[in-house]
Amino acid sequence: MQPGGMLLTEAAIAVAALIVLIVRVRLSPFIALTLVSLALALVVGIPLGSIVKSFEAGVGGALGHIALVVGLGTILGKMMVESRGAERIADSVIGFFGPARADWAMMTVALIVGLPVFFEVGFVLLVPIVFTLARRLGQHPMRMGLPMAAGLSVVHAMVPPHPAALLATQAYNADVGLTVLFALIVGIPTAAIAGPLYGRLVIRHLAPQPIAPAAVVEAEDTRSLPGFGITLATLLLPVVLMLAGSLATMIALPGSRLDGILRFVGTPVVALLAAVLVSYWTLGLARGMNLGTIQKFTNDCLAPTAMITLVVGVGAGFGRVLIDSGVSDAIVAAATSVHMPIVLLAWLIAALMRVATGSATVSMATAAGIIAPLAAANPGIRPELLVLATGAGSVILSHVNDGGFWLVKEYFGLSVADTIRSWTVCETLISVVGLGLTLLLSLVV
């Protein structure tokens, strides 16, 4: 194992090289991530026989979840677009909030939809509505897309029952109800600043994007719009199923058959699959489509997702190499040697782990494991605030080793530079503002 300082320097050089290869050399992100990951593994001294296994473990771990979620979510989105269900929801959103506040509308929808679902699931569910709104209003898709992503990110990092937030809640012995309450008090203004407010500032600096990517192109036909109720019910079906799975222990006896059923249907893959099958009827057959047309839509929309899923996967592979090389351990050692208040230390460790691994879940889990014994020895610290600080730290500075970075980049057709200007800064704002509001909240609770 190399010294910690050397590992951190090599990791920083690897990230810089990756950005240069993609931005300057114009190498495909998929190839660049694979090349830099293997090169870094060689430089830091991972045994030759373990390099590819380490990289493949990271890729496989991410794709096992992401590929299915992106695929099923894209099919559901395609059915919403082709049936003009996304147009119906866009009309209703514009009618309720007004065209000038469509970005605030998407943030609000994301905060609600994102409560029981993973970031990736909420993203692929809502992105067709974003593009429909953008086209209807003549706006850059990121005008609505950034607030949507900000809302999803806030609830993903701070609000149980998301796995990482729930894990931190348990590790700190925090009250779940109070954690949710405090998370909403901190999270809503945080999402507002990082989403609609920052989005309106940054949008003028992004390259124009007049059309939607092929995966979510609107159908141009003259059929009447489907009903708002049936469209919304189809969209929210996976959300409801996943919420039922999260609340299984409150609804059924642990270990009972009902508990098992709720947990099964509440998994993202099963919930999205159920919604896709329902959409085939509500948004397809019931609206005059035939099975051949539905099959064509399904096949057509999956092809553009291939590069998205591959890039997200190799990004996770790069993160895995950083973990296996000892970079993560070096960061933890450096952070714990700093003497500071526990709330700040929880945020710092999570933030450094996020930069190193690209995973909010890994960052929260690591920071919670380190901070929990310190919190137990300092009973004057509200554990709920530690959950919020850890969650805020876990989303800072999303960059090239984060699957979410590539998800935003590829779906919205952004350059790496524009993704950094918009998404990376948005995530960093969530982290810094979330910490600041948590510290302010600590003065009154």
C-alpha positions in Angstrom: 0.0 0.0 0.0 1.3 3.4 -1.0 1.4 6.4 1.5 -1.9 8.2 1.7 -0.6 11.4 0.3 0.7 9.7 -2.8 -2.6 7.8 -3.3 -4.5 11.1 -3.2 -2.2 12.7 -5.6 -2.5 9.8 -8.1 -6.3 9.8 -7.8 -6.4 13.6 -8.5 -4.2 13.1 -11.6 -6.4 10.3 -12.8 -9.5 12.5 -12.5 -7.8 15.4 -14.3 -6.5 13.0 -17.1 -10.1 11.7 -17.5 -11.5 15.2 -18.0 -8.8 16.0 -20.5 -9.3 12.8 -22.5 -13.1 13.5 -22.8 -13.1 17.3 -23.2 -9.9 17.9 -25.2 -9.1 14.6 -26.9 -12.8 13.9 -27.5 -12.4 10.3 -26.5 -15.7 8.5 -25.8 -16.5 8.6 -22.1 -16.9 4.8 -22.1 -13.4 4.3 -23.5 -11.8 7.1 -21.4 -13.2 5.8 -18.1 -12.1 2.2 -18.9 -8.6 3.3 -19.9 -8.1 5.6 -16.9 -9.5 3.1 -14.4 -7.1 0.4 -15.6 -4.2 2.8 -15.7 -4.8 4.1 -12.2 -5.0 0.5 -10.9 -1.6 -0.2 -12.4 -0.1 2.9 -11.0 -1.3 2.5 -7.4 -0.1 -1.1 -7.3 -3.2 -3.3 -7.4 -2.0 -6.8 -8.4 -2.3 -7.5 -12.1 -4.5 -10.5 -11.5 -7.0 -8.3 -9.5 -7.2 -5.2 -11.7 -9.8 -6.3 -14.2 -11.8 -8.1 -11.4 -11.9 -5.0 -9.4 -13.1 -2.9 -12.3 -15.6 -5.5 -13.4 -17.0 -5.7 -9.9 -17.8 -2.0 -9.9 -19.3 -2.1 -13.4 -21.4 -5.2 -12.6 -22.6 -3.9 -9.3 -23.9 -0.7 -10.9 -25.4 -2.3 -14.0 -27.2 -4.9 -12.0 -29.4 -2.1 -10.8 -29.0 0.7 -13.3 -29.5 -1.2 -16.5 -32.9 -2.6 -15.5 -34.1 0.6 -14.0 -33.1 2.7 -17.0 -34.5 0.1 -19.5 -37.9 -0.2 -17.8 -38.1 3.5 -17.0 -37.4 4.4 -20.6 -40.1 2.1 -21.8 -42.6 3.7 -19.4 -41.5 7.1 -20.5 -41.8 6.1 -24.2 -45.4 5.0 -23.6 -46.2 8.3 -21.9 -44.7 10.2 -24.8 -46.3 8.3 -27.6 -49.7 8.3 -25.9 -49.3 12.0 -25.2 -49.7 11.3 -21.5 -46.6 13.4 -20.8 -48.2 16.2 -22.8 -51.3 15.9 -20.6 -49.3 16.1 -17.4 -47.3 19.0 -18.8 -50.5 20.9 -19.7 -51.8 20.3 -16.1 -48.5 21.4 -14.5 -48.4 24.6 -16.6 -52.1 25.3 -15.9 -51.6 24.9 -12.1 -48.3 26.7 -11.6 -48.2 28.9 -14.7 -45.5 28.8 -17.5 -43.2 31.1 -15.6 -43.0 28.7 -12.6 -42.7 25.4 -14.5 -39.3 24.9 -13.0 -40.7 25.2 -9.5 -43.4 22.8 -10.5 -40.8 20.2 -11.5 -38.9 20.6 -8.3 -42.2 20.1 -6.3 -43.1 17.0 -8.3 -39.6 15.6 -7.9 -39.7 16.1 -4.1 -43.0 14.1 -3.9 -42.1 11.4 -6.4 -38.6 11.1 -5.1 -39.6 10.3 -1.5 -40.0 6.5 -1.9 -37.8 5.9 -5.0 -34.1 5.8 -5.9 -32.7 8.8 -7.7 -32.3 6.9 -11.0 -35.9 5.7 -10.9 -37.4 9.1 -10.3 -35.1 10.5 -13.0 -36.3 8.2 -15.8 -39.9 8.5 -14.7 -39.9 12.3 -14.8 -37.5 13.1 -17.7 -40.2 12.7 -20.4 -42.3 15.4 -18.7 -39.2 17.7 -18.5 -38.7 17.4 -22.3 -42.4 17.9 -23.0 -42.5 21.0 -20.9 -39.3 22.3 -22.5 -40.6 21.9 -25.9 -44.0 23.4 -25.1 -42.4 26.5 -23.4 -39.5 26.9 -25.8 -37.0 26.5 -23.0 -33.7 24.6 -22.6 -34.6 21.2 -21.0 -32.2 21.9 -18.1 -34.4 24.9 -17.1 -36.9 22.2 -15.8 -34.4 19.3 -15.6 -32.1 20.8 -13.0 -34.9 21.6 -10.5 -36.2 18.1 -11.1 -32.8 16.5 -10.4 -32.2 18.8 -7.4 -35.5 17.7 -5.8 -34.7 14.0 -6.4 -31.1 14.4 -5.0 -32.2 16.2 -1.8 -34.7 13.5 -0.8 -32.3 10.7 -1.9 -29.6 12.0 0.4 -31.5 13.3 3.4 -35.0 11.7 3.8 -35.6 8.1 5.1 -36.7 5.6 3.9 -34.0 5.9 1.3 -31.4 3.2 2.1 -28.4 5.5 2.9 -30.4 8.0 4.9 -32.2 5.1 6.8 -28.8 3.4 7.4 -27.4 6.7 8.9 -30.6 7.1 11.0 -30.1 3.7 12.5 -26.4 4.1 13.0 -26.9 7.4 14.9 -30.0 6.0 16.8 -31.9 9.0 15.4 -35.7 9.2 15.6 -37.1 8.5 12.1 -40.0 10.9 12.4 -37.9 13.8 13.5 -35.3 13.0 10.9 -38.0 13.2 8.2 -39.3 16.5 9.7 -35.9 18.1 9.9 -34.9 16.8 6.5 -38.0 18.6 4.9 -37.2 21.8 6.8 -33.7 21.8 5.5 -34.3 20.0 2.2 -37.0 22.2 0.7 -35.2 25.5 0.7 -32.0 23.7 -0.3 -33.7 22.2 -3.3 -35.1 25.6 -4.2 -31.7 27.3 -4.1 -29.9 24.5 -6.0 -32.7 23.9 -8.4 -35.0 26.7 -9.8 -32.9 29.6 -8.5 -29.5 28.3 -9.7 -31.1 26.8 -12.8 -32.3 30.3 -13.9 -28.7 31.6 -13.5 -26.8 28.8 -15.2 -29.1 28.2 -18.1 -27.8 31.2 -20.1 -24.3 29.7 -20.0 -25.3 26.3 -21.4 -25.1 25.4 -25.1 -28.5 25.7 -26.8 -30.4 22.4 -27.2 -33.4 22.8 -29.5 -34.5 19.2 -29.6 -34.9 16.3 -27.2 -32.6 13.2 -27.3 -33.9 10.3 -29.3 -34.8 8.3 -26.2 -37.6 10.7 -25.3 -38.6 12.4 -28.6 -42.3 13.4 -28.6 -44.8 11.8 -30.9 -46.3 14.3 -33.3 -49.8 13.2 -34.0 -53.3 14.6 -33.6 -54.8 12.1 -31.2 -56.7 13.5 -28.2 -54.8 13.6 -25.0 -55.4 10.8 -22.4 -57.1 11.6 -19.2 -54.9 13.3 -16.5 -56.1 10.8 -13.8 -55.2 7.6 -15.6 -51.9 9.1 -16.8 -50.9 10.2 -13.4 -52.0 6.9 -11.8 -49.8 5.0 -14.3 -46.8 7.2 -13.6 -47.2 7.0 -9.8 -47.9 3.3 -9.7 -44.2 2.3 -9.2 -43.9 5.1 -6.6 -46.9 3.7 -4.6 -45.5 0.1 -4.9 -42.1 1.2 -3.7 -43.6 3.2 -0.8 -45.6 0.1 0.2 -42.4 -1.9 0.2 -40.6 0.7 2.3 -43.5 0.7 4.9 -43.9 -3.1 4.9 -42.9 -3.5 8.5 -45.6 -0.9 9.5 -48.3 -2.7 7.4 -47.6 -6.3 8.0 -45.9 -8.5 10.6 -42.1 -8.9 9.9 -41.5 -12.3 8.2 -45.2 -12.8 7.3 -46.3 -13.6 3.8 -47.8 -10.2 3.3 -44.5 -8.6 4.4 -42.7 -10.7 1.8 -45.1 -9.8 -0.9 -44.9 -6.0 -0.1 -41.1 -6.1 -0.1 -41.1 -8.0 -3.4 -43.5 -5.7 -5.3 -41.7 -2.7 -3.7 -38.4 -3.4 -5.3 -37.6 -0.9 -8.1 -37.5 -3.5 -10.9 -40.8 -5.2 -10.0 -42.5 -1.9 -9.4 -41.3 -0.5 -12.8 -42.2 -3.7 -14.6 -45.7 -3.6 -13.2 -46.1 0.0 -14.3 -44.8 -0.8 -17.8 -47.4 -3.6 -18.2 -50.1 -1.4 -16.9 -49.1 1.4 -19.3 -49.3 -1.1 -22.2 -53.1 -1.1 -21.5 -53.8 2.4 -20.1 -51.6 4.3 -22.5 -51.5 1.8 -25.3 -54.3 -0.7 -26.1 -57.0 1.4 -24.4 -56.0 4.2 -26.7 -56.2 2.3 -30.0 -52.6 1.0 -30.3 -52.0 -2.6 -31.3 -49.5 -5.0 -29.8 -47.2 -4.6 -32.9 -47.0 -0.8 -32.4 -46.3 -1.2 -28.7 -43.5 -3.7 -29.4 -42.0 -1.3 -31.9 -42.0 1.5 -29.4 -40.4 -0.7 -26.8 -37.6 -1.8 -29.1 -37.0 1.7 -30.6 -36.6 3.4 -27.2 -34.1 0.8 -25.7 -31.4 1.3 -28.3 -30.4 4.9 -27.2 -30.1 3.7 -23.6 -27.2 1.4 -24.3 -24.5 4.1 -24.1 -26.1 5.6 -21.0 -26.0 2.4 -19.1 -22.5 1.5 -20.2 -21.1 4.9 -19.2 -22.8 4.8 -15.8 -21.4 1.3 -15.3 -17.8 2.1 -16.1 -18.1 5.2 -14.0 -18.9 2.9 -11.1 -16.0 0.7 -12.1 -13.7 3.7 -11.8 -15.1 4.4 -8.3 -14.5 0.8 -7.4 -10.8 1.1 -8.4 -10.5 4.1 -6.2 -11.9 2.1 -3.2 -9.7 -1.0 -3.8 -6.6 1.1 -4.3 -6.9 2.5 -0.8 -7.8 6.1 -1.8 -10.9 5.9 0.3 -9.0 4.7 3.4 -6.5 7.5 2.9 -9.3 10.1 2.8 -10.9 8.7 6.0 -7.5 8.8 7.8 -6.9 12.4 6.8 -10.4 13.5 7.8 -10.4 11.8 11.2 -7.1 13.4 12.1 -8.8 16.9 11.9 -10.2 18.2 15.2 -13.6 19.8 14.6 -17.2 19.7 15.7 -18.9 16.3 15.1 -21.5 17.7 12.8 -18.8 19.2 10.5 -16.7 16.1 10.7 -19.6 13.9 9.6 -20.1 16.2 6.6 -16.4 16.3 5.8 -15.9 12.6 5.8 -19.0 12.0 3.7 -17.9 14.7 1.3 -14.4 13.4 0.9 -15.7 9.9 0.4 -18.2 11.2 -2.2 -15.4 12.8 -4.2 -13.3 9.6 -4.1 -16.0 7.0 -4.8 -18.8 8.9 -6.5 -21.4 7.0 -4.5 -23.7 8.9 -2.0 -24.7 5.6 -0.4 -21.1 4.5 0.2 -20.2 7.9 1.5 -23.1 8.0 4.0 -22.4 4.4 5.1 -18.7 5.1 5.7 -19.2 8.4 7.4 -22.0 7.0 9.7 -19.8 4.0 10.7 -16.9 6.3 11.7 -19.0 9.0 13.4 -21.5 6.8 15.2 -19.1 5.9 18.1 -18.2 9.6 18.5 -21.8 10.6 18.5 -22.6 8.0 21.2 -19.9 9.5 23.4 -21.4 13.0 22.9 -25.0 12.7 23.9 -25.5 16.5 23.6 -25.5 16.2 19.7 -28.9 15.7 18.1 -28.5 12.5 16.0 -31.1 13.7 13.5 -28.8 16.6 12.6 -25.9 14.2 12.1 -28.0 12.3 9.5 -28.7 15.6 7.6 -25.0 16.6 7.7 -23.9 13.2 6.5 -26.4 13.3 3.7 -25.4 16.8 2.7 -21.8 15.8 2.5 -22.6 12.7 0.5 -23.8 14.6 -2.6 -21.0 17.2 -3.0 -19.1 17.7 -6.2 -20.6 15.0 -8.4 -18.0 14.4 -11.2 -16.8 11.7 -13.6 -16.8 8.8 -11.1 -20.5 9.3 -10.3 -23.2 7.5 -12.2 -25.6 10.4 -11.7 -23.2 12.7 -13.6 -23.3 10.5 -16.7 -27.1 10.0 -16.4 -27.7 13.7 -16.5 -25.1 14.3 -19.2 -26.3 11.6 -21.6 -30.1 12.1 -21.1 -29.9 15.9 -21.6 -27.2 15.7 -24.3 -24.8 18.0 -22.4 -21.0 18.4 -22.8 -18.8 17.5 -19.9 -18.2 21.2 -19.3 -21.9 22.0 -19.3 -22.7 19.1 -17.0 -20.1 20.4 -14.5 -21.6 23.9 -14.8 -25.1 22.7 -14.1 -25.2 19.4 -12.3 -21.9 19.4 -10.4 -22.5 22.9 -9.1 -26.1 22.0 -8.3 -25.0 19.0 -6.2 -22.3 21.1 -4.5 -24.9 23.8 -3.6 -27.2 21.1 -2.1 -24.2 20.0 0.0 -23.1 23.4 1.2 -26.5 24.9 1.7 -27.8 21.8 3.3 -24.9 21.9 5.8 -25.5 25.6 6.5 -29.2 25.1 7.2 -28.4 22.1 9.3 -26.1 24.2 11.4 -28.7 27.0 11.7 -31.3 24.4 12.7 -28.9 23.1 15.4 -29.2 26.6 17.1 -32.9 26.2 17.7 -33.6 22.5 18.3 
